[in-house]
Amino acid sequence: MKRLGLVSCQQPKHRYRKATQEHIAIPNHLDRQFDAVRPNQVWCGDVTYIWVGNRWAYLAVVIDLFARKPIGWAMSLSPDTALTSKALSMAYEMRGKPKGVMFHSDQGTHYTSRNYRQLLWRCQIKQSMSRRGNCWDNSPMERFFRSLKTEWIPTTGYRLFTEAKAEITHYIVGYYSSVRPHHYNAGLTPNESEKRYWLEYKNVANIS
């Protein structure tokens, strides 16, 4: 890299505040079985940080593991339960309030709080959690955030919160889901992968 004049682009350092909320252990029901066979079988969620103006903003995202499609997201200046609940509620509404979904995340207090667990219960969603300090247990989310930060977000962050929110929404909806080919989907976009599934499902149902 030195000979070629290349410079490594590093994300600004971030340190989460020490948790003061309640914490409860949830089993790892997913157990790294990331290959979902249909949409709305397993959703994953996580929170990441983005530099906005002169402070950190937080982004919560929910993806459907079947095609690695982002289906819910929210941004806030606080990484709390309200943020993760908003992202989950968006996913639940956008997907038509499906039944039999498993939701997997890390052990952040914004996922273990009573309010969040009550939201999952009301939506009849089964909760699963990674083992403590094991990022590989939720690797699809880690991969999504890495793509977002290396492909889209400027190394210096954004000037305004509204700008960050609009640009990230454009990445999720206008690029990642509908344009960007995904290795997991054999080169198809998440939208195209799901479209083909439902077309095949409809054809099989008509034959039956």
VOTORMI-533541 format. One record per atom (N, C-alpha, C): residue number from 0; x, y, z; atom name; residue in one letter. Coordinates in Angstrom, 1 decimal, m for minus. Example, Ala and Ser with C-alpha at 12.3 -4.5 7.8 and 13.67 -1.06 7.14 Angstrom:
BEGIN
    k      xx      yy      zz   a  r
    0    13.2    m5.7     7.8   N  A
    0    12.3    m4.5     7.8  CA  A
    0    13.2    m3.3     7.8   C  A
    1    12.8    m2.2     7.1   N  S
    1    13.7    m1.1     7.1  CA  S
    1    12.9     0.0     7.9   C  S
# end
This chain:
BEGIN
    k      xx      yy      zz   a  r
    0     0.8    m1.2     0.0   N  M
    0     0.0     0.0     0.0  CA  M
    0     0.9     1.3     0.0   C  M
    1     2.0     1.2     0.7   N  K
    1     2.9     2.4     0.8  CA  K
    1     3.5     2.7    m0.6   C  K
    2     3.9     1.6    m1.3   N  R
    2     4.5     1.8    m2.6  CA  R
    2     3.5     2.4    m3.6   C  R
    3     2.2     1.9    m3.5   N  L
    3     1.2     2.4    m4.4  CA  L
    3     0.5     3.7    m4.0   C  L
    4     0.9     4.2    m2.8   N  G
    4     0.3     5.5    m2.4  CA  G
    4    m1.1     5.3    m1.9   C  G
    5    m1.4     4.1    m1.4   N  L
    5    m2.8     3.8    m0.9  CA  L
    5    m2.9     4.2     0.6   C  L
    6    m4.0     4.7     1.0   N  V
    6    m4.2     5.0     2.4  CA  V
    6    m5.4     4.3     2.9   C  V
    7    m5.3     3.6     4.0   N  S
    7    m6.4     2.9     4.6  CA  S
    7    m7.5     3.8     5.2   C  S
    8    m8.8     3.6     4.9   N  C
    8    m9.9     4.4     5.4  CA  C
    8   m10.4     3.7     6.6   C  C
    9   m10.2     4.3     7.8   N  Q
    9   m10.7     3.8     9.0  CA  Q
    9   m11.9     4.6     9.6   C  Q
   10   m12.9     3.8    10.1   N  Q
   10   m14.0     4.5    10.7  CA  Q
   10   m13.6     5.2    12.0   C  Q
   11   m14.2     6.3    12.3   N  P
   11   m13.9     6.9    13.6  CA  P
   11   m14.2     6.0    14.8   C  P
   12   m13.4     6.1    15.9   N  K
   12   m13.6     5.2    17.0  CA  K
   12   m14.9     5.6    17.7   C  K
   13   m15.6     4.6    18.3   N  H
   13   m16.8     4.8    19.0  CA  H
   13   m16.8     3.9    20.2   C  H
   14   m17.4     4.4    21.3   N  R
   14   m17.5     3.6    22.5  CA  R
   14   m18.9     3.8    23.0   C  R
   15   m19.6     2.6    23.2   N  Y
   15   m21.0     2.7    23.7  CA  Y
   15   m21.0     3.1    25.2   C  Y
   16   m22.0     3.8    25.6   N  R
   16   m22.1     4.1    27.0  CA  R
   16   m22.5     2.8    27.8   C  R
   17   m22.0     2.7    29.0   N  K
   17   m22.3     1.6    29.9  CA  K
   17   m23.8     1.4    30.1   C  K
   18   m24.3     0.2    29.9   N  A
   18   m25.7    m0.1    30.0  CA  A
   18   m26.2     0.1    31.4   C  A
   19   m27.3     0.7    31.6   N  T
   19   m28.0     0.9    32.9  CA  T
   19   m29.3     0.2    32.9   C  T
   20   m29.8    m0.3    31.8   N  Q
   20   m31.1    m0.9    31.7  CA  Q
   20   m31.0    m2.4    32.1   C  Q
   21   m32.2    m3.0    32.3   N  E
   21   m32.3    m4.4    32.7  CA  E
   21   m31.7    m5.3    31.6   C  E
   22   m31.2    m6.4    32.0   N  H
   22   m30.7    m7.4    31.0  CA  H
   22   m31.1    m8.8    31.4   C  H
   23   m31.6    m9.5    30.3   N  I
   23   m32.0   m10.9    30.5  CA  I
   23   m31.4   m11.8    29.4   C  I
   24   m31.1   m13.0    29.8   N  A
   24   m30.5   m13.9    28.8  CA  A
   24   m31.6   m14.6    28.0   C  A
   25   m31.4   m14.6    26.7   N  I
   25   m32.3   m15.3    25.7  CA  I
   25   m31.5   m16.3    25.0   C  I
   26   m32.0   m17.6    24.9   N  P
   26   m31.3   m18.6    24.2  CA  P
   26   m31.0   m18.3    22.7   C  P
   27   m29.9   m18.9    22.2   N  N
   27   m29.5   m18.7    20.8  CA  N
   27   m30.3   m19.8    20.0   C  N
   28   m31.5   m19.6    19.7   N  H
   28   m32.3   m20.5    19.0  CA  H
   28   m31.9   m20.7    17.5   C  H
   29   m31.4   m19.6    16.9   N  L
   29   m30.9   m19.6    15.5  CA  L
   29   m29.7   m20.5    15.3   C  L
   30   m28.7   m20.4    16.2   N  D
   30   m27.5   m21.2    16.3  CA  D
   30   m26.8   m21.2    14.9   C  D
   31   m26.7   m20.0    14.3   N  R
   31   m25.9   m19.8    13.1  CA  R
   31   m26.6   m20.5    11.9   C  R
   32   m27.8   m20.8    11.9   N  Q
   32   m28.5   m21.4    10.8  CA  Q
   32   m29.1   m20.3    10.0   C  Q
   33   m28.2   m19.7     9.2   N  F
   33   m28.5   m18.4     8.4  CA  F
   33   m29.2   m18.7     7.1   C  F
   34   m29.4   m19.9     6.7   N  D
   34   m30.0   m20.2     5.4  CA  D
   34   m31.5   m20.4     5.5   C  D
   35   m32.2   m19.4     5.5   N  A
   35   m33.7   m19.5     5.6  CA  A
   35   m34.2   m20.0     4.3   C  A
   36   m35.3   m20.8     4.3   N  V
   36   m35.8   m21.4     3.1  CA  V
   36   m37.0   m20.6     2.5   C  V
   37   m37.5   m19.6     3.2   N  R
   37   m38.6   m18.8     2.8  CA  R
   37   m38.6   m17.4     3.4   C  R
   38   m39.2   m16.4     2.8   N  P
   38   m39.3   m15.1     3.5  CA  P
   38   m40.1   m15.2     4.8   C  P
   39   m39.8   m14.3     5.7   N  N
   39   m40.5   m14.2     7.0  CA  N
   39   m40.3   m15.4     7.8   C  N
   40   m39.2   m16.1     7.6   N  Q
   40   m38.9   m17.3     8.5  CA  Q
   40   m38.0   m16.8     9.6   C  Q
   41   m36.9   m16.1     9.3   N  V
   41   m36.0   m15.5    10.3  CA  V
   41   m35.6   m14.1     9.9   C  V
   42   m35.8   m13.2    10.9   N  W
   42   m35.3   m11.8    10.7  CA  W
   42   m34.1   m11.6    11.7   C  W
   43   m33.2   m10.8    11.3   N  C
   43   m32.1   m10.4    12.2  CA  C
   43   m32.0    m8.9    12.3   C  C
   44   m31.5    m8.5    13.5   N  G
   44   m31.5    m7.0    13.7  CA  G
   44   m30.2    m6.7    14.4   C  G
   45   m29.8    m5.4    14.3   N  D
   45   m28.6    m4.9    15.0  CA  D
   45   m28.6    m3.4    14.9   C  D
   46   m27.7    m2.8    15.7   N  V
   46   m27.6    m1.3    15.7  CA  V
   46   m26.1    m1.0    15.4   C  V
   47   m25.9     0.1    14.6   N  T
   47   m24.6     0.6    14.4  CA  T
   47   m24.6     2.1    14.5   C  T
   48   m23.4     2.7    14.5   N  Y
   48   m23.2     4.1    14.8  CA  Y
   48   m22.7     4.8    13.5   C  Y
   49   m23.1     6.1    13.3   N  I
   49   m22.8     6.9    12.2  CA  I
   49   m22.5     8.3    12.6   C  I
   50   m21.4     8.8    12.2   N  W
   50   m21.0    10.2    12.6  CA  W
   50   m21.8    11.2    11.8   C  W
   51   m22.5    12.1    12.6   N  V
   51   m23.4    13.1    12.0  CA  V
   51   m23.1    14.4    12.6   C  V
   52   m22.6    15.4    11.8   N  G
   52   m22.3    16.7    12.4  CA  G
   52   m21.1    16.6    13.3   C  G
   53   m21.4    16.7    14.6   N  N
   53   m20.3    16.6    15.6  CA  N
   53   m20.7    15.6    16.7   C  N
   54   m21.5    14.6    16.4   N  R
   54   m21.9    13.6    17.3  CA  R
   54   m22.3    12.3    16.6   C  R
   55   m22.5    11.2    17.4   N  W
   55   m22.9    10.0    16.8  CA  W
   55   m24.4     9.9    16.7   C  W
   56   m24.8     9.3    15.6   N  A
   56   m26.2     8.9    15.4  CA  A
   56   m26.3     7.4    15.3   C  A
   57   m27.4     6.8    15.6   N  Y
   57   m27.5     5.3    15.6  CA  Y
   57   m28.6     4.8    14.6   C  Y
   58   m28.2     3.7    14.0   N  L
   58   m29.1     3.1    12.9  CA  L
   58   m29.4     1.7    13.3   C  L
   59   m30.7     1.4    13.4   N  A
   59   m31.2     0.1    13.7  CA  A
   59   m31.8    m0.5    12.4   C  A
   60   m31.4    m1.7    12.1   N  V
   60   m31.9    m2.3    10.8  CA  V
   60   m32.4    m3.7    11.1   C  V
   61   m33.4    m4.1    10.4   N  V
   61   m33.9    m5.5    10.4  CA  V
   61   m33.8    m6.1     9.0   C  V
   62   m33.2    m7.2     8.9   N  I
   62   m33.1    m7.9     7.5  CA  I
   62   m33.8    m9.2     7.6   C  I
   63   m34.4    m9.6     6.5   N  D
   63   m35.0   m11.0     6.3  CA  D
   63   m33.8   m11.8     5.8   C  D
   64   m33.5   m12.9     6.5   N  L
   64   m32.4   m13.8     6.1  CA  L
   64   m32.6   m14.5     4.8   C  L
   65   m33.8   m14.7     4.3   N  F
   65   m34.0   m15.4     3.1  CA  F
   65   m33.3   m14.9     1.9   C  F
   66   m33.4   m13.5     1.7   N  A
   66   m32.7   m12.9     0.6  CA  A
   66   m31.8   m11.8     1.1   C  A
   67   m31.5   m11.7     2.4   N  R
   67   m30.7   m10.7     3.0  CA  R
   67   m31.3    m9.3     2.7   C  R
   68   m32.6    m9.2     2.7   N  K
   68   m33.3    m8.0     2.3  CA  K
   68   m33.6    m7.1     3.6   C  K
   69   m33.2    m5.9     3.6   N  P
   69   m33.5    m5.0     4.7  CA  P
   69   m35.0    m4.7     4.6   C  P
   70   m35.8    m4.9     5.7   N  I
   70   m37.2    m4.7     5.7  CA  I
   70   m37.7    m3.7     6.8   C  I
   71   m36.8    m3.2     7.6   N  G
   71   m37.1    m2.3     8.6  CA  G
   71   m35.9    m1.5     9.1   C  G
   72   m36.0    m0.2     9.3   N  W
   72   m34.9     0.5     9.8  CA  W
   72   m35.4     1.8    10.5   C  W
   73   m34.5     2.4    11.3   N  A
   73   m34.8     3.6    12.0  CA  A
   73   m33.5     4.2    12.5   C  A
   74   m33.5     5.6    12.6   N  M
   74   m32.3     6.3    13.0  CA  M
   74   m32.7     7.2    14.2   C  M
   75   m31.7     7.4    15.1   N  S
   75   m32.0     8.2    16.3  CA  S
   75   m30.6     8.7    16.8   C  S
   76   m30.7     9.6    17.8   N  L
   76   m29.5    10.1    18.4  CA  L
   76   m29.2     9.3    19.7   C  L
   77   m30.1     8.3    20.0   N  S
   77   m29.9     7.5    21.2  CA  S
   77   m30.1     6.0    20.8   C  S
   78   m29.2     5.1    21.2   N  P
   78   m29.3     3.7    20.9  CA  P
   78   m30.2     3.0    21.9   C  P
   79   m31.5     3.3    21.9   N  D
   79   m32.3     2.8    23.0  CA  D
   79   m33.4     1.9    22.4   C  D
   80   m34.3     1.4    23.3   N  T
   80   m35.4     0.5    22.9  CA  T
   80   m36.3     1.1    21.9   C  T
   81   m36.6     2.4    22.0   N  A
   81   m37.5     3.1    21.1  CA  A
   81   m36.9     3.0    19.7   C  A
   82   m35.6     3.1    19.5   N  L
   82   m35.0     3.0    18.2  CA  L
   82   m35.2     1.6    17.6   C  L
   83   m34.9     0.5    18.3   N  T
   83   m35.0    m0.8    17.8  CA  T
   83   m36.5    m1.2    17.6   C  T
   84   m37.3    m0.7    18.5   N  S
   84   m38.8    m1.0    18.4  CA  S
   84   m39.3    m0.4    17.1   C  S
   85   m38.9     0.8    16.8   N  K
   85   m39.4     1.4    15.6  CA  K
   85   m39.0     0.6    14.3   C  K
   86   m37.7     0.1    14.3   N  A
   86   m37.3    m0.6    13.1  CA  A
   86   m38.0    m2.0    13.0   C  A
   87   m38.3    m2.6    14.2   N  L
   87   m39.0    m3.9    14.1  CA  L
   87   m40.5    m3.6    13.7   C  L
   88   m41.1    m2.6    14.2   N  S
   88   m42.5    m2.3    13.9  CA  S
   88   m42.6    m2.0    12.4   C  S
   89   m41.6    m1.3    11.8   N  M
   89   m41.7    m1.0    10.4  CA  M
   89   m41.6    m2.4     9.6   C  M
   90   m40.7    m3.3    10.0   N  A
   90   m40.6    m4.6     9.4  CA  A
   90   m41.9    m5.3     9.5   C  A
   91   m42.5    m5.3    10.7   N  Y
   91   m43.7    m6.1    10.9  CA  Y
   91   m44.9    m5.6    10.0   C  Y
   92   m45.0    m4.3     9.9   N  E
   92   m46.1    m3.7     9.1  CA  E
   92   m45.8    m3.9     7.6   C  E
   93   m44.6    m3.7     7.2   N  M
   93   m44.3    m3.8     5.8  CA  M
   93   m44.4    m5.2     5.3   C  M
   94   m44.2    m6.2     6.1   N  R
   94   m44.3    m7.6     5.7  CA  R
   94   m45.7    m8.1     5.9   C  R
   95   m46.6    m7.3     6.2   N  G
   95   m48.0    m7.8     6.4  CA  G
   95   m48.3    m8.5     7.6   C  G
   96   m47.6    m8.2     8.7   N  K
   96   m47.8    m8.8    10.0  CA  K
   96   m47.8   m10.4    10.0   C  K
   97   m46.7   m10.9     9.5   N  P
   97   m46.6   m12.4     9.3  CA  P
   97   m46.5   m13.1    10.7   C  P
   98   m46.9   m14.4    10.6   N  K
   98   m46.8   m15.3    11.8  CA  K
   98   m45.6   m16.2    11.7   C  K
   99   m45.2   m16.7    12.8   N  G
   99   m44.1   m17.7    12.9  CA  G
   99   m42.8   m17.2    12.6   C  G
  100   m42.5   m15.9    12.8   N  V
  100   m41.2   m15.4    12.5  CA  V
  100   m40.3   m15.5    13.8   C  V
  101   m39.0   m15.8    13.5   N  M
  101   m38.0   m15.8    14.6  CA  M
  101   m37.1   m14.5    14.4   C  M
  102   m36.9   m13.8    15.5   N  F
  102   m36.1   m12.6    15.4  CA  F
  102   m34.8   m12.8    16.2   C  F
  103   m33.6   m12.6    15.5   N  H
  103   m32.3   m12.8    16.1  CA  H
  103   m31.6   m11.5    16.2   C  H
  104   m30.9   m11.3    17.3   N  S
  104   m30.0   m10.2    17.5  CA  S
  104   m28.9   m10.5    18.5   C  S
  105   m28.1    m9.4    18.8   N  D
  105   m27.1    m9.6    19.9  CA  D
  105   m27.8    m9.3    21.2   C  D
  106   m27.0    m9.2    22.3   N  Q
  106   m27.6    m9.1    23.6  CA  Q
  106   m27.6    m7.6    24.1   C  Q
  107   m27.7    m6.7    23.2   N  G
  107   m27.8    m5.3    23.6  CA  G
  107   m29.1    m5.1    24.4   C  G
  108   m29.0    m4.1    25.3   N  T
  108   m30.1    m3.9    26.2  CA  T
  108   m31.3    m3.3    25.5   C  T
  109   m31.1    m2.8    24.3   N  H
  109   m32.2    m2.3    23.5  CA  H
  109   m33.0    m3.5    22.9   C  H
  110   m32.5    m4.7    23.0   N  Y
  110   m33.2    m5.9    22.6  CA  Y
  110   m33.7    m6.8    23.8   C  Y
  111   m33.1    m6.6    24.9   N  T
  111   m33.4    m7.4    26.1  CA  T
  111   m34.4    m6.7    27.0   C  T
  112   m34.7    m5.4    26.8   N  S
  112   m35.5    m4.6    27.7  CA  S
  112   m37.0    m5.2    27.7   C  S
  113   m37.7    m4.9    28.7   N  R
  113   m39.0    m5.4    28.9  CA  R
  113   m39.9    m4.9    27.8   C  R
  114   m39.8    m3.6    27.4   N  N
  114   m40.6    m3.1    26.4  CA  N
  114   m40.4    m3.8    25.0   C  N
  115   m39.2    m4.1    24.7   N  Y
  115   m38.9    m4.7    23.4  CA  Y
  115   m39.4    m6.2    23.4   C  Y
  116   m39.3    m6.9    24.5   N  R
  116   m39.8    m8.2    24.6  CA  R
  116   m41.3    m8.3    24.6   C  R
  117   m41.9    m7.2    25.1   N  Q
  117   m43.4    m7.2    25.0  CA  Q
  117   m43.8    m6.9    23.6   C  Q
  118   m43.1    m6.1    22.8   N  L
  118   m43.4    m5.9    21.4  CA  L
  118   m43.3    m7.2    20.6   C  L
  119   m42.2    m7.9    20.9   N  L
  119   m42.1    m9.2    20.2  CA  L
  119   m43.3   m10.1    20.6   C  L
  120   m43.7   m10.1    21.8   N  W
  120   m44.8   m11.0    22.3  CA  W
  120   m46.1   m10.6    21.6   C  W
  121   m46.3    m9.3    21.5   N  R
  121   m47.6    m8.8    20.8  CA  R
  121   m47.6    m9.2    19.3   C  R
  122   m46.4    m9.2    18.7   N  C
  122   m46.3    m9.5    17.3  CA  C
  122   m46.2   m11.1    17.1   C  C
  123   m46.2   m11.8    18.2   N  Q
  123   m46.0   m13.3    18.2  CA  Q
  123   m44.7   m13.7    17.4   C  Q
  124   m43.6   m13.0    17.7   N  I
  124   m42.3   m13.3    17.1  CA  I
  124   m41.5   m14.0    18.2   C  I
  125   m40.8   m15.0    17.8   N  K
  125   m39.9   m15.8    18.7  CA  K
  125   m38.6   m15.1    18.8   C  K
  126   m38.1   m14.9    20.0   N  Q
  126   m36.8   m14.2    20.1  CA  Q
  126   m35.6   m15.1    20.3   C  Q
  127   m34.5   m14.8    19.6   N  S
  127   m33.3   m15.5    19.7  CA  S
  127   m32.1   m14.5    19.8   C  S
  128   m31.1   m14.9    20.5   N  M
  128   m30.0   m14.0    20.8  CA  M
  128   m28.6   m14.7    20.6   C  M
  129   m27.6   m13.9    20.1   N  S
  129   m26.3   m14.4    20.0  CA  S
  129   m25.7   m14.6    21.4   C  S
  130   m24.6   m15.4    21.4   N  R
  130   m23.9   m15.5    22.7  CA  R
  130   m23.2   m14.2    23.0   C  R
  131   m22.9   m14.0    24.2   N  R
  131   m22.3   m12.7    24.6  CA  R
  131   m20.9   m12.6    24.0   C  R
  132   m20.7   m11.4    23.3   N  G
  132   m19.4   m11.1    22.7  CA  G
  132   m19.1   m11.9    21.5   C  G
  133   m20.0   m12.5    20.9   N  N
  133   m19.7   m13.4    19.7  CA  N
  133   m20.4   m12.8    18.5   C  N
  134   m19.7   m12.0    17.7   N  C
  134   m20.3   m11.3    16.5  CA  C
  134   m20.6   m12.3    15.4   C  C
  135   m19.9   m13.4    15.4   N  W
  135   m20.2   m14.4    14.3  CA  W
  135   m21.6   m15.0    14.4   C  W
  136   m22.2   m14.9    15.6   N  D
  136   m23.6   m15.4    15.8  CA  D
  136   m24.6   m14.6    15.1   C  D
  137   m24.2   m13.4    14.6   N  N
  137   m25.1   m12.5    13.9  CA  N
  137   m24.4   m11.9    12.7   C  N
  138   m23.6   m12.7    12.0   N  S
  138   m22.7   m12.3    11.0  CA  S
  138   m23.5   m11.6     9.8   C  S
  139   m24.7   m12.1     9.4   N  P
  139   m25.3   m11.4     8.3  CA  P
  139   m25.5    m9.9     8.5   C  P
  140   m25.8    m9.5     9.8   N  M
  140   m26.0    m8.1    10.1  CA  M
  140   m24.7    m7.4    10.1   C  M
  141   m23.6    m8.0    10.6   N  E
  141   m22.3    m7.4    10.5  CA  E
  141   m21.9    m7.2     9.1   C  E
  142   m22.2    m8.1     8.2   N  R
  142   m21.9    m8.0     6.8  CA  R
  142   m22.6    m6.8     6.1   C  R
  143   m23.9    m6.7     6.5   N  F
  143   m24.7    m5.6     5.9  CA  F
  143   m24.1    m4.3     6.3   C  F
  144   m23.8    m4.1     7.6   N  F
  144   m23.3    m2.8     8.0  CA  F
  144   m21.9    m2.5     7.4   C  F
  145   m21.1    m3.6     7.2   N  R
  145   m19.8    m3.3     6.6  CA  R
  145   m20.0    m2.8     5.2   C  R
  146   m21.0    m3.4     4.5   N  S
  146   m21.2    m3.0     3.1  CA  S
  146   m21.7    m1.5     3.1   C  S
  147   m22.6    m1.2     4.0   N  L
  147   m23.1     0.2     4.1  CA  L
  147   m22.0     1.2     4.3   C  L
  148   m21.1     0.9     5.2   N  K
  148   m20.1     1.8     5.6  CA  K
  148   m18.9     1.9     4.6   C  K
  149   m18.7     0.8     3.9   N  T
  149   m17.6     0.8     2.9  CA  T
  149   m18.0     1.3     1.5   C  T
  150   m19.3     1.0     1.2   N  E
  150   m19.8     1.3    m0.1  CA  E
  150   m20.5     2.7    m0.2   C  E
  151   m21.0     3.2     0.9   N  W
  151   m21.9     4.3     0.8  CA  W
  151   m21.6     5.5     1.7   C  W
  152   m21.4     5.3     2.9   N  I
  152   m21.2     6.4     3.9  CA  I
  152   m19.9     7.0     3.7   C  I
  153   m19.8     8.4     3.6   N  P
  153   m18.5     9.0     3.5  CA  P
  153   m17.6     8.8     4.7   C  P
  154   m16.3     8.8     4.5   N  T
  154   m15.4     8.5     5.6  CA  T
  154   m15.5     9.5     6.7   C  T
  155   m16.0    10.7     6.3   N  T
  155   m16.1    11.8     7.3  CA  T
  155   m17.5    11.9     7.9   C  T
  156   m18.4    11.0     7.5   N  G
  156   m19.7    11.0     8.0  CA  G
  156   m20.6    12.0     7.2   C  G
  157   m21.7    12.4     7.9   N  Y
  157   m22.6    13.4     7.3  CA  Y
  157   m22.7    14.7     8.1   C  Y
  158   m23.1    15.7     7.4   N  R
  158   m23.2    17.0     8.1  CA  R
  158   m24.4    17.1     8.9   C  R
  159   m25.5    16.6     8.4   N  L
  159   m26.8    16.8     9.1  CA  L
  159   m27.5    15.4     9.3   C  L
  160   m28.3    15.3    10.3   N  F
  160   m29.0    14.1    10.6  CA  F
  160   m30.0    13.8     9.5   C  F
  161   m30.7    14.8     9.0   N  T
  161   m31.7    14.6     7.9  CA  T
  161   m31.0    14.1     6.7   C  T
  162   m29.8    14.6     6.4   N  E
  162   m29.0    14.2     5.2  CA  E
  162   m28.6    12.7     5.4   C  E
  163   m28.2    12.3     6.6   N  A
  163   m27.8    10.9     6.8  CA  A
  163   m29.0    10.0     6.7   C  A
  164   m30.1    10.4     7.2   N  K
  164   m31.3     9.6     7.1  CA  K
  164   m31.8     9.3     5.7   C  K
  165   m31.7    10.4     4.9   N  A
  165   m32.2    10.3     3.5  CA  A
  165   m31.2     9.5     2.7   C  A
  166   m29.9     9.7     2.9   N  E
  166   m28.9     8.9     2.1  CA  E
  166   m28.9     7.4     2.5   C  E
  167   m29.1     7.1     3.7   N  I
  167   m29.1     5.7     4.1  CA  I
  167   m30.4     5.0     3.6   C  I
  168   m31.5     5.7     3.6   N  T
  168   m32.7     5.2     3.1  CA  T
  168   m32.6     4.9     1.6   C  T
  169   m31.9     5.8     0.9   N  H
  169   m31.6     5.6    m0.5  CA  H
  169   m30.8     4.4    m0.8   C  H
  170   m29.8     4.2     0.1   N  Y
  170   m28.9     3.0    m0.1  CA  Y
  170   m29.7     1.8     0.1   C  Y
  171   m30.5     1.7     1.1   N  I
  171   m31.3     0.5     1.5  CA  I
  171   m32.3     0.2     0.4   C  I
  172   m33.1     1.2     0.0   N  V
  172   m34.2     1.0    m0.9  CA  V
  172   m33.8     1.1    m2.4   C  V
  173   m33.0     2.1    m2.7   N  G
  173   m32.7     2.4    m4.1  CA  G
  173   m31.5     1.6    m4.6   C  G
  174   m30.6     1.2    m3.7   N  Y
  174   m29.4     0.5    m4.2  CA  Y
  174   m29.3    m0.9    m3.7   C  Y
  175   m29.2    m1.1    m2.4   N  Y
  175   m28.9    m2.4    m1.9  CA  Y
  175   m30.0    m3.4    m2.2   C  Y
  176   m31.2    m3.1    m2.1   N  S
  176   m32.3    m4.0    m2.3  CA  S
  176   m32.6    m4.2    m3.8   C  S
  177   m32.4    m3.2    m4.6   N  S
  177   m32.9    m3.3    m6.0  CA  S
  177   m31.9    m3.2    m7.1   C  S
  178   m30.6    m2.9    m6.8   N  V
  178   m29.6    m2.8    m7.8  CA  V
  178   m28.4    m3.6    m7.5   C  V
  179   m27.9    m3.7    m6.2   N  R
  179   m26.7    m4.3    m5.9  CA  R
  179   m26.8    m5.9    m5.9   C  R
  180   m26.0    m6.6    m6.7   N  P
  180   m26.1    m8.0    m6.7  CA  P
  180   m25.5    m8.6    m5.4   C  P
  181   m26.1    m9.7    m5.0   N  H
  181   m25.7   m10.3    m3.7  CA  H
  181   m25.1   m11.7    m4.0   C  H
  182   m23.9   m12.0    m3.5   N  H
  182   m23.3   m13.3    m3.6  CA  H
  182   m24.2   m14.4    m3.0   C  H
  183   m24.9   m14.1    m1.9   N  Y
  183   m25.7   m15.1    m1.3  CA  Y
  183   m26.9   m15.5    m2.2   C  Y
  184   m27.4   m14.5    m3.0   N  N
  184   m28.5   m14.8    m3.9  CA  N
  184   m28.1   m15.2    m5.3   C  N
  185   m26.9   m15.7    m5.4   N  A
  185   m26.4   m16.2    m6.7  CA  A
  185   m26.3   m15.0    m7.7   C  A
  186   m26.0   m13.8    m7.2   N  G
  186   m25.9   m12.7    m8.1  CA  G
  186   m27.1   m11.9    m8.3   C  G
  187   m28.2   m12.3    m7.7   N  L
  187   m29.5   m11.6    m7.8  CA  L
  187   m29.6   m10.5    m6.6   C  L
  188   m30.3    m9.5    m6.9   N  T
  188   m30.6    m8.5    m5.8  CA  T
  188   m31.6    m9.1    m4.8   C  T
  189   m31.7    m8.6    m3.6   N  P
  189   m32.7    m9.1    m2.7  CA  P
  189   m34.1    m9.0    m3.2   C  P
  190   m34.4    m8.0    m3.9   N  N
  190   m35.8    m7.8    m4.4  CA  N
  190   m36.1    m8.9    m5.5   C  N
  191   m35.1    m9.1    m6.4   N  E
  191   m35.3   m10.1    m7.4  CA  E
  191   m35.4   m11.5    m6.9   C  E
  192   m34.6   m11.8    m5.8   N  S
  192   m34.6   m13.1    m5.2  CA  S
  192   m35.9   m13.4    m4.6   C  S
  193   m36.5   m12.4    m3.9   N  E
  193   m37.8   m12.6    m3.3  CA  E
  193   m38.9   m12.7    m4.3   C  E
  194   m38.8   m11.9    m5.4   N  K
  194   m39.8   m11.9    m6.4  CA  K
  194   m39.8   m13.3    m7.1   C  K
  195   m38.7   m13.9    m7.4   N  R
  195   m38.7   m15.2    m8.0  CA  R
  195   m39.3   m16.3    m7.0   C  R
  196   m39.0   m16.1    m5.8   N  Y
  196   m39.6   m17.1    m4.8  CA  Y
  196   m41.1   m17.1    m4.8   C  Y
  197   m41.6   m15.9    m4.7   N  W
  197   m43.1   m15.7    m4.7  CA  W
  197   m43.7   m16.2    m6.0   C  W
  198   m43.0   m15.9    m7.1   N  L
  198   m43.6   m16.4    m8.4  CA  L
  198   m43.6   m17.9    m8.5   C  L
  199   m42.6   m18.5    m8.0   N  E
  199   m42.5   m20.0    m8.0  CA  E
  199   m43.5   m20.5    m7.0   C  E
  200   m43.7   m19.9    m5.9   N  Y
  200   m44.6   m20.3    m4.9  CA  Y
  200   m46.1   m20.2    m5.4   C  Y
  201   m46.4   m19.2    m6.2   N  K
  201   m47.7   m19.0    m6.8  CA  K
  201   m48.0   m20.1    m7.8   C  K
  202   m46.9   m20.4    m8.6   N  N
  202   m47.1   m21.4    m9.6  CA  N
  202   m47.4   m22.8    m9.0   C  N
  203   m46.6   m23.1    m8.0   N  V
  203   m46.8   m24.4    m7.3  CA  V
  203   m48.2   m24.4    m6.7   C  V
  204   m48.6   m23.3    m6.1   N  A
  204   m50.0   m23.3    m5.5  CA  A
  204   m51.1   m23.5    m6.5   C  A
  205   m50.9   m22.9    m7.7   N  N
  205   m51.9   m23.0    m8.8  CA  N
  205   m52.0   m24.5    m9.2   C  N
  206   m50.8   m25.1    m9.3   N  I
  206   m50.8   m26.5    m9.8  CA  I
  206   m51.5   m27.4    m8.8   C  I
  207   m51.2   m27.1    m7.5   N  S
  207   m51.8   m27.9    m6.4  CA  S
  207   m53.3   m27.8    m6.4   C  S
# end
